Amino acid sequence: MWENNPPLGPFHGHPTLAVGLSHFWKLDEASGTRADLIGGITLADGNTVGSAAKGVGAPIGLPDTVAHFVAANNENLSHADFLGPDATFSAAVWVKPVAAVLYTFIDSGGDGDLIFRGVTGVGGTLISYCRGFLGGPALVTGILDPITAGAWNLVGVYHNAVADLLGVSVNGAPWTTAATGGANGTFANFLLGMRSGNINPFDGDMSLAAMWSKILTNDEINDYHNNGNALHY
């Protein structure tokens, strides 16, 4: 989209991506808490999430320093009681998994708490899906293009509270959706890099985590991917 000479302004002047943007974590700190450039929601550092260079061939829109998670240490970034009882939101984060095993990238609450159970890789090949909970049952969106281990991928998810839909997108692909069956009326924690309860911790790098108080369109999530180049706020 804008590989060279991008226009000035939020998201390189994109006309709608800044609309409804509620949180943006650059994730370029060496360690410790991670600052929210938009909404003031600082993410706590669980078990010392470190940092790494983004690496050769990384999307040019990513900062030079990215967050580095070690699964063996159950490392995570989190904020308590973050999302409302039945929130509509979109979220996206760039991830570079070490290997093709079960990981959690984004989690918006504990089992049975709320709407959405992250995006994870499954089995020997990384695929993508999200799960909504109503007292425990999981509803899966389905398999999309594989998430590539050892490479940077844009993972996008959404919850539509009005229509009771979950959506998932990988690397700017159109949203795949599934019904959630509703959500429990409780607040939920927000985590990057681990499922609640030290389950399925992430091994690898993350960068540019963003949340919107709206459902991104297919065009918007594709533009945010920016032909694999990433868009920085």
Secondary structure by P-SEA (a helix, b strand, c coil): ccccccccccccccccccccccbbbcccccccccccccccbbbbbcccccccccccccccccccbbbbbbccccccccccccccccccbbbbbbbbbccccbbbccccccccccccccccccccbbbbbbbbbccbbbbbccccccccccbbbbbbbbbbcccbbbbbbcccccbbbbbccccccbbbbbbccccccccccccbbbcbbbbbcccccaaaaaaaacccccccc
